[in-house]
Amino acid sequence: MLVSDQGEKYNRLSVFGGKDYLFMYDYSCRPFDITLWTLEGRRIQAYWLNPADSVWLMI
């Protein structure tokens, strides 16, 4: 997986992953693109967690 436009210091995206999950965190509120080429052929479910109210939304 590739993340475009990584910045310096606090202006970057944090990514953690395992065999069957991927967690990405960005607190700068700037747009970012990801390429999930390493997950090709797999079904992907994506969710957004709103940090203000802790509500999960499937995207």
Secondary structure, 3 states (H helix, E strand, C coil): CEECCCCCCCCCCEEEECCCCEEEECCCCCCCCEECHHHCCCCCCCEEEECCCCEEEEC
